[in-house]
Amino acid sequence: MSNSSPIGAGERIQEIDIIRGFALFGVLWLNLVAHGYNLVPAGSFDNLATAKLDALIAPVADMFVSNKAMALFSLLFGYGFAMIMSRLEARGVDAERVFLRRTAILFSIGIIHIWFIWFGDILHVYALMGFVLFLTRNWSDRSLLIAGLILALFSVGTVEAILQFLYDEPFPWWPVFDIAAERHFAVLQGNSYPAYVDELWWASWETMWGVPFYIHYCATALGRFMLGAWIFRQGWLQNTSTLRPVFRRWAGILIGTGVALVLAGMGISQFSEALAFSFDPLPQLVLALGYAAAIVALCRSERFRNAMRGVAAVGRTALTNYLLQSLIYVFVLFGFGLGLLNVLGATLCFALAVAFFAVQIWASGWWVTRFRFGPVEWLWRSLTYGKRQPFRLDTLN
């Protein structure tokens, strides 16, 4: 595979790295909040000193950050897929072989992550749907857009409608989530990492792969991948210097529309939780696109771009930083670490997220001035290309 090498730093689009960095902060914040509110028994946070502030911050986070950050990540994955395939093909490389090997390695990382570190892994899902996305590489723009919109917006509703037709509520698998919450909380309060690993293995089968939720979760991700690939084909993010006024205008439209849709979803939930659940992918996608457009528009300012160098560095090393965030959850929240799970309400989760993300900004900024890739990214690329990649910036190719 001559000329088979990773994308260099000079080929990166800074706006993409900044968007990815912001998305990673959103994932960090919401995962911290979700741990407490999904695993801790109801009412446990009511007597915290921050309880009143928690009651304000938690719904704001849910409305404007929850799942929107993940939607951004999914769009960027699809964009990155199309970009990698395009650039490798332009180099005369066997792009298909490289991408499939790269995706298989990502799947392996995801399985290690979900079985030994943290419940909520997305990497194996991205890898599985990446294999499916690979099959669309020769589709027309129109087919990619239509299929992407259908999957991204209607997978949840379609699966929900089928389940409503087949079963009466409560659905027969719902009790497993209550059982899982009790099991998880008991194990996470303990000080045994092996017991935690056993719980990870059990949960991966019982509360993820074994329930219908996983179907629409994967299908929605695939739809967003397709939309991200379609966006790459339009060339908008490769030409931001001349299109920034367009991005600024659409940022206002998309964010305004997204907020209206969030409020509409809240109204729908008053008379049908199932319908609101099915409706939610629309505001998620619209707000995610609005946030991305706003960041691109803000990048018109040199001052903003300079201020965001650290965030861009986090985005450049996103895989390493994503895995580090999982280690923080384990260390800070669980009994074999600091054991703070039942005292961190939404306010303290936000404060912890800001503090740790600040550390990630500093560390990532330091790292990218000395190394070509994040440590996990370097390992990933070395395995993908079948040879040790240059690591330090002063290493000759």
N, C-alpha and C positions, 0 to 999 in steps of 0.2 A: 504494500500500500504506500506508494511513493507520495510524498507531500501530505501524508496522513498525520495531521497534527491538530491540536485544539485551536479554537478561536483565540487570537492574541488580544492583549489589552488594548492595542491601538484600534482594533476592529469593534470594540464595544460601543454601545449607545448609552451615554450617561443617563439619559432620562429613564431608560429601562431599569438600570441599576437603582436609581432613586425610587422609582415606583416599587420595585421589589423590596427595597429596604423598608419603606413605609408599610407595605403589606406584611412584612415579617414582624414589625412592631404590633400591628393589629392582631396577628395570630398569637403572639406572646401574651398580650393583655387578655384576650378573650379566653385563651386556654387556662390561664390562671383563675379567671372568674368562674369558668365552667367547672373546674375541679371542685370548688367549694359548693356551688349551687346544685351540682348534680350528684355529689357523693356525700355531702354532710347532711345529716337528718334535718328535716324542716324545722325552722324556728331556732336553729343553733346560733344564728348570727343576730337574733333580735335584740340581745342585750349588749352587743358590742358598743363601744364608745362612738364608733363611726356609723351606727345603724341608720340614723336619719340621712346622712350623706350617701350611704350605700343605696338607700331607697331612691335617690335621684340619679346616681351614677350608673347603677346596674341597667335600668331601662334605656338610658341614653346609649350605653355601650351596645345593648342588644339591637336597638333600632338602627344605629348608624355605623357600627363596626362589625358586629357579629355576622359571619358568613360573607361579608363584603370583602374582607381581606383575603379570605380563601378564594373567592371568585376572581380577585385580581391575580392571585398566584396561578390559578388554573388558566386564565387568559394568557399569562406570560409564559406558561409551559408550552402552550400551543404555538405561541409566537416564536419561542426559542426552537421548537421542533422544525418549523418551516425555515427559520434562519439557518440552522445547522445544516439541514439538507441542502439548501441553496448554496451555501458557501463551500460545502464539501464537494458538491457536484461541479462547482466552478473550478475547483482545484484538480478535477479529474480523479477524485478519490472514489472508492467504492462506498458511497454514502449510505447505502442500505445496510451493508454489513456493519459499518461503524455504528449507525444508530441502533440497530438491533442489539449489538453487543453492549452498548452504552445503557440501553434500557434494561437489559437482563441484569446488569450489575446494580442498577438502581433498585430493581425489585429485590435483589439479595440484601441490599442495605436496609430496605424497608422492612423485610421480614425479621432481620436482626433487631431492628428498632422496636417493632411491635411485640416481639417475644421476650426482649430482655431489658427494655428501657421504659416504654410508655405506651399506654392504651391507644392513643389517638393518632397513630401513624397515618400519613397521607402518601408516603413515598411509594409503597407497594401498589396503592390504587393508581397513582400517576403512571407507574410503570406498566401495569396491566392495561390501562386505557391508552397508554402510549403505543403499545403493540397494535391496538385497534386503530388508533390514529394513523399509524404507518400505512394501513391499507387505503387511506384516503389521499395519499400523497399526489396521485395523478387526477384527482377529481377536479372538475371545473370550479371556478370561484363561486358560481351560482349554487351548485350542488352543495359545496362546503358550507356556505352561508345558511341555506335553507335547513340542511340537516343539523347544523350547529344550533340554530335558533330553536328548532323543534325539541332537540334533546335537552338543551340548557333550560328551556322555559316550561316544558310540558312533561318531562320524565316523572317529576314528583307527583303531579296531578294524575297522570295516567296510572302509575302504580297505586296511588291512593284510591282511585276510582275502582280499579280491579279488586283491591282488598275489601273495599266497602261492599262490592257486589258478592264476593265470595264468603265474607265473614260478618258476623254481628260484632259490634263493639261490646266489651273490650276484646281486641284481637287476641288470639290464643298465645302469642309470644310476648305480650305486654308484661305479664308477671315476671318474666325472666329479667327485665330491667330493674324491677323492684328488688328481686333477689340479688342481682348483681350489685346494686348500690349498697345493700347491707353487707354483702361479702367483701366488697372493695373497702368499705369504710373500716371494717374490723381488721382487715389485713394491713391497710395503710396506717392504722394507728399503732401497729406492732413494729418490732425492730428487726424483722427477718426479711432480708432481701430474697433468699430462696423462696419463701412463701409468696413474696410479691411476684416473682417470675412465674410461679405456678398459676397465680391469678391472671397474669398477662396471657398465658397460654389458654386458660379456660375462657377468658373474656373474648379473645380473638375469634374463637369458634362460636360461642354462645350469644354474644351481643353484637357481633359484626358480620362475620361470614354466614352465620346461620339464620339471619333475619332478612325480610324483604327490603328493609331500609337500605341495605347494601346495594341492591339493584339500582335504585334511583340515584343513590349517591355516586355510583360509578358512571351511570348514564349522563347525569348532569355534568360531571367533570369532563366527560368526553365531549359533550356539546360545547363547553367553554373552551376546550382545547381546539376544536374546529374553528370557533370564532376567532381565537387568537391567531391561528394559522392564516385565516382569511384576512385578518388585519395586516399581517406581515405582507401578504400578497398585494395589498393596496399601496404599500410604500409610504404610508403616512409618517410612521416613526423614523423612517430613514431620511425624511425631508422636513424635520421639525422647524428648521430655521425660517423657511418661507411659509409654513402653515400655522405658526403660533397664533395669529389672530383667529384662525378657524378653531383651533383647540380652545382658545379662551371663550369664544362664543358658545361652543358646544359644552364646555364645562358647566357654564351657567344653566344651559337648557337641561342637561342630564342630571345635575345635582338637584335642581329645582323639581324636575319631574320625579326623581328618585325619592325625595322627601315627601312629595304628595302621595306617591305610591305606598310608602311606609305608613303614612297616616291612614290611607285607604285600607291597608291590610289590618291595621288595628281596629278599624270599624267592622271589617268583615269578621274578625275573630269574635266579636260580640255575639254573633248569631251562628257561626260555624267555624270551629277550630280546624276541622279538616279542610274546608275551603280556603281559609287563611294560610294554612300550611302549604297548600298547593299553589297559592298565589305568590308566596314569598320569593321564589326564584327570580321573578321579574324585578322587584325593587333591588334585590341583591345585585343583579347584573347591571341595571341602569346606574346605580350608585357607584359600583366598581368602575365602570367606564367613565363616569363623571369625575371621580377622584383622579383617575389616570390622566384625563384630559386637563384637569386643573394643575397637576404637577408639571405636565409638559408646558403649559402656558406660563407657569411661574418660572420655569427654567429660562425664559427669555431674559430674565434679570441675571446679570453676572454675579451680583451679590448673593442671590438665592442659590445659584449653582455652586458658588464657593462654600456657602454655609452648609450645603448638602453633601459635601465631599465625604464626610464620615458616613452618612446614610447610604450613599452610593457604594462605599467600601463594604458595608454590611450586605448590600444587594449583590455585590460581586462574589462574596463568600457565603451566599445564602444557605447552601446545604450544610456547611460547617456550623453556621450560626443557628440554623433550625435544630440541629441535633444538640447543640449546647443548651438551647432553651429547654429541651426535654430533660437534660441532666439537672437543670435548675429546678424544674418541677419536682423531680425525685428528691433532690437534696433539701429543698426548702419546705416542701409540703408534707412529706411522708415520715413515718415514725422512725425509720432507720436513718433519717437525716435530722433536720431541725424540728419536724413534726408540727408545722404551723397551719395545717390544713383547716382546722376548725376555728381559727382566730383571724383568718384573712378574709374580710368582707370585700366588696367591690372597690371601695376606696383604697384600702391597703394593697389590693391586687394591682390597681392602677399605679400606685406609688412604686411598688416593687418592679412593675414592668418598665416604668420610666427609668428607674435606677439601673436595672440590669441592661436595658437597651443602651443607656449612656455608656456603660462599660463596653458593650459590643461595638459601639461607634468608635470609641477610643482604640480598642484592641484591633478592630478591623482596619482602621486608618493606619495604625502602625504597621500592621501585617502587609498590606498591599504596597507599601513603599519598599518592602524588602523581598517579597515573594510574589511569584507569578500567579499562584492560585492559593485558595484556602487549603488546609491540610487534607480534608476529606475530598475536596474537589481535585486535588493533585492525585490522590490515590485512585479516584474514580477515572480520571483521564489516563493515568498510567495503565490501569487494567484495560480500559477501552481500546487503547492504541497498541497494547501488547509490548510496551517498552517504557522504561523509566523516563518520565518527562522532566525537562529542566525545571528546577524548583525555585532557586534563588534568582533574583533579577540580574545578578552579575554572572549567571551561568550562561555559557555560550551554547547556542543551538547546535 
